[in-house]
Amino acid sequence: MPVLRQITTCTEPSTVVIERRGRTRDRPVDYRLEVCRRHRWLAETWTGRRSADGAGGRCGIVTDHRPFARIVESHVALWLRPLTANGPEDHDGDLAAALRAGYELLTADREPTGVAIALEHVARIADAITAGTLPLAEGQAQVLAALSAAETLDAGARGA
């Protein structure tokens, strides 16, 4: 099931498409990122074929077809770690602990922002999956949706 991510709040049409082809038969595309001319710098951290073919969608849209763990790794590497200096590998692989540490960092000297609140929400979902109170597939879908919302809130706060 593809996951829709929005890494900018820009409403401009895309002019560049970065598409990474999958190496498996059941998933011909890993992801597709669309960015406008002003935000093409965001594409520097995404590998894949770059072209204008199929451009014209909204800037910042990522359609991600990768498995859950790979999408979470992408969120961590490209967004969570730069924002909070935390990742699951810093907490024995515990995503919820990394998200809580990020929440604590973002709220240490100030009131919680939408991004911080979203991180805490994702941590609660991850805890519920671990505890077995949320079925795995449904919980993973909720984690990805909440991470995407948090990333979009952060993009808006940064003016991206």
N, C-alpha and C positions, 0 to 999 in steps of 0.2 A: 504494500500500500504506500503510494507516494505521500510525502509530508511536504506541506507548503510552509516555507519560511519567508519572512519579510525582514531583510537586514538593513533597509533604509525606510524612511518615511517620505521619500521623494515621490512626487506624483508625475514626474517626467517620463516620457516613453523611453524604453531602453534603446540603445544604439549598438551595444556589444552583447554578445551571447557567449558564455563559456559553457561548454558541454563536455562532460567527461563520460566517455563510453564505458559501459560495464564489460567485464570479462567473462560473464556467465550468460548462458543461453536464456535463462528466465528473467534476466534484468539487462536489457541492451544499453540502458543509460543509467549511470550512477547518480548524476545530478545535472541540473541546468540552471545557470545563474544569468540573470539579465540585469544590466546596469546602463545608466545614461552616461553621456560624455563626462559630466561633472563628477560622477562617482566611479569612474572606471578604475581608479586606484584601488578600490575594494577587490577588484578581480585579480590583483597581483598575488593574493594568497590562495587563490583557487586554481588548480591545474586542470588543463583540458584544452580542447580545440576552441579557439577564439574566432568568431566571425560575426558578421552582421546578419547572417541568414536567420530568419525567424525573429529578428529584433522587432520592437514596437510594442511589447508588453510593458508592464509597469517596472520602473527601476527598483532594484533590490529584491525582486522575486527569486526565490530558489525553490525549485521543485526537486526534492531529494528522494531518490528511490533506494538508497542504501539501507542495509539492516540497522536496527535500533542502535546497537553498540557503536557502529561507525558514525551515525548521525550525532550521537552523544559525544563521541570523540571530537567531531568537527566543532560542535558548540563549545566544548572545553578549550580546544586548541586555538580557535579563531576568535572566541569571544569571552568566555568565562575566565580563563587564566589571565588574559591581558587586563580584564576589568578588576579581578579580585586577587590575583596571584595565587589562586587555589585551583586544584583539580583533584579528581578522585585518587590519583596516584599518590597524592600527599596525605591521604587518609585511608591507607590500606585498601584502595579500590572502592571506597564507599562514596557514591555520588551524593547521597543525602548529607553526609558529613561535610563534603566539599561545599555544597550549596549553603549549609548553615554557617560555615566559616566565612563564605562570601557575604552572607547577610550580616554577620557580625562586623565584618570589616566596613561594609557600606553604611552601617548604622552606628558605628563607634562614637562619633562625635556629632551626630545629627539625627533628625527624625527620619524614619523609614520613607524611602521614595517608592514609587511604583515598581521599579526594578528590584529593589530589596525585598519588597513584599512578594513579588512574583517568585524570587529565588526561594524564599521561605516556603511558599506554596508548593513548589516543585520538590523541595526536600520532604515535605509531608507526604506527597504522593509516592516518592521513592521509598519512604519508610513503610507506607501501607502495602506496597508491593512486597517488600522484604518480610513483613509480618504476615502476609497472606490474606489480608483483608480486602485487597484488590486483586482480581485475576491478572495474571501476567500481561497478556496481550492488551487488555483494556487499560491497565496501569501504564504500560509503555506508551500507548497512544496519548494518554493524558500528560505524561512527562514531556513528550516531544511537543505537544501543543502548548504547554505552559512555558517550556524553554523558548519556543518561538515567540510567544507573547512577550516574555521578558527581554529577549533580544531586540524586538521591535520597539518596546518602551525605551530601552537604552539608546537605540538609534535616534529616536525622537528627542530624547534629553540631550544628546550630543549634537543635534542639528544635522545628522546624516540623512 
